């Protein structure tokens, strides 16, 4: 049984990871409890290989708030019928709370907790008067096996007192999808397109890229794929800096279409303030784009400065502009980064490899009763 506060059609990195992994493990039955959040969604539906149970009335806020209790009751009922080998909790969230509460009222089902959080340390520690930090501590105490997508998240769990078994298994990318036969357009220094795919929230640093554009030649443009609460703020910044002809906000783009946009861009950039890991960076590498990022969170697990990408400084438009110019002007550096990154992604981050690792190290032991 999987517990995830949101699931398709609400898609983020964690939801993509769950679907990509479970779609490749046809010999294991997966059910999933999530918040409904939208009244026109079916209460029960098959999504890929998962039986999805959506709980609530369709209110984005209330469905999440009541999910720990509603989900616990529902999980107890389903467990009597299906006798789950384990509960798989996706992040320490509302949904995960349902699994831990359910275990107070039944014979313990081993809990596998996967940390995917990309929020800043300040957010995790102080948001909601420290309740997020408290939820981590409580969840970690009752977790049978911990998986994290980065060294950063594992270290954070250890600092909060987790002493049990833990395995780092990163998120991945469908390499075949992002390295299709469609050729990337030639790198034309007379017309450079920067691209980012991300939620329009403070932690992703999109505003810093916009502020870097006036420091770059006029032929450098910026395509932004994604939606979020900062959309109007970013539009105002674009207008205020007189960049309307150089920045294109493309809004929501279906996951299946993202490879096409990447193949028609030149440089991927996201100067994050925090990251649990960041699937978008790996996707861009698979698509053959050089990546500029910040040395925060889980990014340092896969981006080596000058080898698989370039680091810029956090909240520093001048640093961003400097690294963009390096990639434009240094053909050898750019080509080396692209080749190294594509090789790394193929060897370490393909979803086929990740799913097999989850099966061998996590699910098979759980099914065999080795996770307690």
C-alpha positions as CSV (number, residue, x, y, z in Angstrom):
1,X,0.0,0.0,0.0
2,X,1.4,3.4,-1.1
3,X,0.6,6.6,0.8
4,X,1.0,9.8,-1.2
5,X,-0.7,13.0,-0.4
6,X,-1.0,13.9,-4.2
7,X,-1.0,11.7,-7.2
8,X,-1.9,11.9,-10.9
9,X,-3.2,14.1,-12.3
10,X,-1.3,16.2,-9.7
11,X,2.3,15.6,-10.8
12,X,5.6,16.5,-9.2
13,X,8.9,14.6,-9.0
14,X,7.7,12.2,-6.3
15,X,4.5,11.3,-8.2
16,X,6.6,10.7,-11.4
17,X,9.0,8.5,-9.4
18,X,6.2,6.3,-8.0
19,X,4.6,5.8,-11.4
20,X,7.8,5.1,-13.2
21,X,8.9,2.5,-10.7
22,X,5.6,0.7,-10.3
23,X,5.0,0.6,-14.0
24,X,8.2,-1.5,-14.3
25,X,7.3,-4.0,-11.5
26,X,4.3,-5.9,-12.9
27,X,4.8,-8.8,-10.6
28,X,4.0,-6.7,-7.5
29,X,0.5,-5.4,-6.7
30,X,0.3,-1.8,-5.6
31,X,-2.6,0.1,-4.1
32,X,-2.4,3.8,-3.3
33,X,-4.2,6.1,-0.9
34,X,-4.2,9.8,-1.8
35,X,-6.3,13.0,-1.3
36,X,-9.0,13.6,-3.9
37,X,-8.5,17.4,-4.0
38,X,-10.7,17.8,-7.1
39,X,-14.4,16.9,-7.1
40,X,-14.5,15.6,-10.7
41,X,-11.9,12.9,-10.1
42,X,-13.0,9.3,-9.7
43,X,-12.8,7.8,-6.1
44,X,-11.3,4.6,-7.5
45,X,-9.2,4.4,-10.6
46,X,-6.4,2.3,-12.2
47,X,-3.4,4.6,-13.0
48,X,-0.7,2.6,-14.7
49,X,-0.3,-0.5,-12.6
50,X,-1.6,1.1,-9.4
51,X,-5.1,0.9,-7.9
52,X,-5.7,4.5,-6.8
53,X,-8.1,5.3,-4.0
54,X,-8.9,9.1,-3.7
55,X,-10.3,10.2,-0.3
56,X,-12.2,13.3,0.5
57,X,-14.8,15.7,-1.0
58,X,-12.7,17.4,-3.6
59,X,-11.3,20.3,-1.4
60,X,-7.6,20.8,-2.0
61,X,-7.0,21.9,1.6
62,X,-9.5,19.9,3.7
63,X,-8.8,16.6,1.9
64,X,-5.2,16.9,2.8
65,X,-5.9,18.0,6.4
66,X,-8.2,15.0,7.1
67,X,-6.2,12.5,5.1
68,X,-4.2,11.2,8.1
69,X,-7.4,10.1,9.8
70,X,-9.6,9.3,6.8
71,X,-6.7,7.4,5.3
72,X,-5.9,5.5,8.4
73,X,-9.5,4.1,8.6
74,X,-9.4,3.3,4.9
75,X,-6.0,1.6,5.2
76,X,-7.2,-0.5,8.2
77,X,-10.1,-1.8,6.1
78,X,-8.1,-2.5,3.0
79,X,-5.4,-4.3,5.0
80,X,-7.9,-6.7,6.5
81,X,-8.7,-7.7,3.0
82,X,-5.3,-7.6,1.3
83,X,-2.8,-8.2,4.1
84,X,-0.1,-5.9,2.8
85,X,3.6,-6.8,3.0
86,X,4.4,-3.2,3.7
87,X,3.2,0.4,3.7
88,X,5.3,2.6,1.4
89,X,5.1,6.3,2.5
90,X,6.0,8.9,0.0
91,X,7.6,11.7,2.1
92,X,6.7,12.7,5.6
93,X,3.3,14.2,4.7
94,X,-0.4,14.1,5.5
95,X,-0.8,10.7,3.7
96,X,2.1,9.2,5.5
97,X,0.5,10.1,8.8
98,X,-2.4,7.7,7.8
99,X,0.0,4.7,7.7
100,X,1.6,5.5,11.1
101,X,-1.8,6.1,12.7
102,X,-3.2,2.8,11.2
103,X,-0.4,0.9,12.8
104,X,-1.5,1.9,16.3
105,X,-4.7,-0.1,15.7
106,X,-3.5,-3.3,14.1
107,X,-0.6,-5.7,14.0
108,X,2.3,-3.6,12.7
109,X,2.8,-3.4,9.0
110,X,6.4,-2.5,8.2
111,X,6.7,1.0,7.0
112,X,9.1,2.0,4.2
113,X,9.5,5.8,4.1
114,X,10.9,7.5,1.0
115,X,12.1,11.0,1.6
116,X,11.7,13.2,-1.6
117,X,11.4,16.6,0.0
118,X,13.0,19.5,-1.9
119,X,12.1,22.3,0.6
120,X,14.7,24.5,2.2
121,X,16.1,23.7,5.7
122,X,14.3,26.8,7.0
123,X,11.0,25.6,5.6
124,X,11.3,22.1,7.0
125,X,12.5,23.3,10.4
126,X,10.2,26.3,11.1
127,X,7.1,26.2,8.8
128,X,3.8,25.7,10.5
129,X,5.4,26.5,13.9
130,X,7.8,23.5,13.5
131,X,5.1,20.9,12.8
132,X,6.9,19.7,9.7
133,X,10.1,19.1,11.6
134,X,8.1,17.3,14.3
135,X,6.4,15.1,11.8
136,X,9.8,14.0,10.4
137,X,11.0,13.1,13.9
138,X,7.8,11.1,14.7
139,X,7.8,9.4,11.4
140,X,11.4,8.4,11.5
141,X,11.0,6.8,14.9
142,X,8.4,4.4,13.6
143,X,10.0,3.7,10.2
144,X,11.2,0.2,9.4
145,X,13.3,1.1,6.4
146,X,14.3,4.5,5.1
147,X,15.0,5.3,1.5
148,X,16.1,8.8,0.3
149,X,16.8,10.2,-3.1
150,X,20.0,12.0,-2.0
151,X,22.8,12.1,0.5
152,X,21.5,15.4,1.7
153,X,18.1,13.9,2.8
154,X,19.8,10.9,4.4
155,X,22.0,13.2,6.4
156,X,19.1,15.3,7.5
157,X,17.2,12.1,8.7
158,X,20.3,11.1,10.7
159,X,20.5,14.5,12.3
160,X,16.9,14.1,13.4
161,X,17.7,10.9,15.2
162,X,17.1,8.1,12.6
163,X,19.4,5.2,13.4
164,X,17.8,2.4,11.3
165,X,18.6,0.9,8.0
166,X,18.7,3.4,5.1
167,X,19.4,3.2,1.4
168,X,19.9,6.0,-1.1
169,X,18.1,5.4,-4.3
170,X,17.8,8.4,-6.5
171,X,15.1,9.4,-8.9
172,X,15.7,8.7,-12.5
173,X,14.7,9.5,-16.1
174,X,13.3,7.5,-19.0
175,X,16.5,7.8,-21.0
176,X,14.9,6.5,-24.3
177,X,12.3,9.2,-24.1
178,X,14.7,12.0,-23.7
179,X,17.3,10.8,-26.1
180,X,15.0,10.2,-29.1
181,X,16.1,10.3,-32.7
182,X,14.9,13.9,-32.8
183,X,18.1,15.9,-33.1
184,X,18.7,18.9,-30.9
185,X,19.1,22.0,-32.9
186,X,22.7,23.1,-33.5
187,X,24.2,25.4,-30.9
188,X,24.0,28.7,-32.7
189,X,25.8,31.5,-30.7
190,X,23.7,34.0,-32.5
191,X,20.5,32.8,-30.8
192,X,20.7,31.0,-27.4
193,X,17.7,29.7,-25.6
194,X,17.9,29.1,-21.9
195,X,15.2,26.8,-20.5
196,X,13.8,25.7,-17.1
197,X,11.1,23.3,-16.1
198,X,9.9,24.0,-12.6
199,X,7.2,25.1,-10.3
200,X,7.1,28.9,-10.1
201,X,8.0,29.1,-6.4
202,X,10.7,31.0,-4.5
203,X,13.0,28.0,-4.0
204,X,13.5,27.4,-7.7
205,X,15.1,30.8,-8.3
206,X,13.5,31.6,-11.6
207,X,13.5,35.3,-10.8
208,X,17.3,35.3,-10.5
209,X,17.6,34.0,-14.1
210,X,15.3,36.8,-15.3
211,X,17.4,39.3,-13.5
212,X,20.5,37.8,-15.1
213,X,19.2,38.4,-18.7
214,X,20.1,42.1,-18.9
215,X,23.7,41.1,-18.2
216,X,23.7,38.8,-21.2
217,X,23.6,39.6,-25.0
218,X,20.2,40.4,-26.4
219,X,20.2,37.2,-28.4
220,X,19.9,35.1,-25.2
221,X,16.3,34.2,-24.5
222,X,14.6,32.3,-21.7
223,X,11.8,29.8,-21.8
224,X,10.0,29.0,-18.6
225,X,7.9,25.8,-18.4
226,X,5.6,25.5,-15.4
227,X,3.0,27.2,-13.2
228,X,2.9,28.3,-9.6
229,X,2.1,31.1,-7.1
230,X,4.9,33.4,-8.4
231,X,3.5,33.6,-11.9
232,X,2.2,37.2,-11.7
233,X,5.3,38.3,-9.7
234,X,7.6,37.0,-12.4
235,X,5.5,38.6,-15.2
236,X,5.8,41.9,-13.4
237,X,9.6,41.5,-13.1
238,X,9.8,40.7,-16.9
239,X,7.8,43.8,-17.7
240,X,9.7,46.0,-15.3
241,X,13.1,44.9,-16.8
242,X,11.7,45.4,-20.3
243,X,12.3,41.7,-21.2
244,X,9.0,40.8,-22.8
245,X,10.6,39.9,-26.1
246,X,13.3,37.7,-24.4
247,X,11.3,35.7,-21.8
248,X,8.5,33.3,-22.8
249,X,6.3,31.9,-20.0
250,X,4.9,28.7,-21.5
251,X,2.8,27.6,-18.5
252,X,1.9,24.0,-17.9
253,X,3.4,21.6,-20.3
254,X,2.5,17.9,-20.3
255,X,5.3,15.6,-19.1
256,X,5.2,13.8,-22.5
257,X,6.0,17.0,-24.4
258,X,8.9,18.2,-22.3
259,X,11.5,16.3,-24.3
260,X,10.5,18.3,-27.4
261,X,11.0,21.6,-25.6
262,X,14.4,20.5,-24.3
263,X,15.6,19.4,-27.7
264,X,14.9,22.9,-29.1
265,X,16.8,24.7,-26.3
266,X,20.5,25.2,-25.6
267,X,21.1,25.4,-21.9
268,X,19.1,24.2,-18.9
269,X,19.2,26.4,-15.8
270,X,17.6,26.3,-12.4
271,X,19.4,28.2,-9.6
272,X,17.6,26.5,-6.8
273,X,17.7,27.7,-3.2
274,X,17.0,24.1,-2.2
275,X,16.5,20.7,-3.8
276,X,15.9,17.2,-2.6
277,X,17.4,16.0,-5.8
278,X,15.7,17.4,-9.0
279,X,14.5,15.1,-11.8
280,X,14.4,18.1,-14.2
281,X,18.2,18.4,-14.1
282,X,18.6,14.7,-15.0
283,X,16.1,14.9,-17.8
284,X,17.9,17.9,-19.3
285,X,21.2,16.0,-19.1
286,X,19.6,13.0,-20.9
287,X,18.4,15.4,-23.6
288,X,21.9,16.6,-24.2
289,X,21.7,20.0,-22.6
290,X,24.5,21.5,-20.5
291,X,23.1,22.3,-17.0
292,X,23.7,25.2,-14.7
293,X,22.5,24.7,-11.1
294,X,23.4,25.7,-7.5
295,X,25.4,23.5,-5.1
296,X,22.5,22.9,-2.8
297,X,20.7,19.8,-1.4
298,X,20.8,16.7,-3.5
299,X,22.2,18.4,-6.7
300,X,25.8,17.8,-5.5
301,X,25.2,14.0,-5.8
302,X,25.1,14.2,-9.6
303,X,26.5,17.6,-10.7
304,X,30.3,17.9,-10.6
305,X,31.4,21.5,-11.5
306,X,33.1,21.6,-14.9
307,X,32.4,17.9,-15.5
308,X,28.7,17.2,-15.6
309,X,27.5,20.8,-15.3
310,X,28.3,24.2,-13.9
311,X,27.6,25.6,-10.5
312,X,26.4,29.2,-10.1
313,X,25.9,30.9,-6.7
314,X,22.6,31.1,-4.9
315,X,20.6,34.3,-5.5
316,X,23.3,35.8,-7.6
317,X,22.3,36.9,-11.2
318,X,25.9,38.0,-11.9
319,X,27.1,34.5,-11.2
320,X,24.3,33.0,-13.4
321,X,25.3,35.3,-16.3
322,X,29.0,34.4,-15.9
323,X,28.3,30.7,-16.2
324,X,25.9,31.1,-19.2
325,X,28.6,33.1,-21.0
326,X,31.2,30.3,-20.3
327,X,29.0,27.8,-22.0
328,X,28.4,30.0,-24.9
329,X,32.0,30.9,-25.5
330,X,33.8,27.6,-24.5
331,X,32.8,24.9,-27.1
332,X,35.2,22.3,-25.6
333,X,33.8,22.8,-22.0
334,X,30.2,22.7,-23.2
335,X,30.7,19.5,-25.3
336,X,32.6,17.8,-22.5
337,X,29.9,18.6,-20.0
338,X,27.2,17.3,-22.3
339,X,29.0,14.0,-23.1
340,X,29.9,13.3,-19.4
341,X,26.4,14.1,-18.2
342,X,24.7,11.9,-20.8
343,X,27.0,9.0,-20.0
344,X,26.4,9.4,-16.2
345,X,22.6,9.5,-16.6
346,X,22.6,6.4,-18.9
347,X,24.8,4.4,-16.4
348,X,23.2,5.5,-13.1
349,X,19.8,7.2,-13.5
350,X,17.7,5.2,-16.0
351,X,14.3,4.3,-14.5
352,X,14.8,0.7,-15.5
353,X,17.9,0.6,-13.2
354,X,16.2,2.5,-10.4
355,X,13.1,0.3,-10.5
356,X,15.2,-2.9,-10.4
357,X,17.2,-1.5,-7.4
358,X,14.0,-0.7,-5.6
359,X,12.7,-4.2,-6.2
360,X,15.9,-6.0,-5.1
361,X,16.8,-3.8,-2.1
362,X,13.3,-2.7,-0.9
363,X,10.3,-4.6,-2.1
364,X,11.7,-8.2,-2.3
365,X,13.0,-8.1,1.3
366,X,9.6,-6.6,2.4
367,X,7.7,-9.4,0.6
368,X,10.0,-12.0,2.2
369,X,9.3,-10.6,5.6
370,X,12.8,-9.3,6.1
371,X,11.6,-5.7,6.8
372,X,10.1,-5.4,10.3
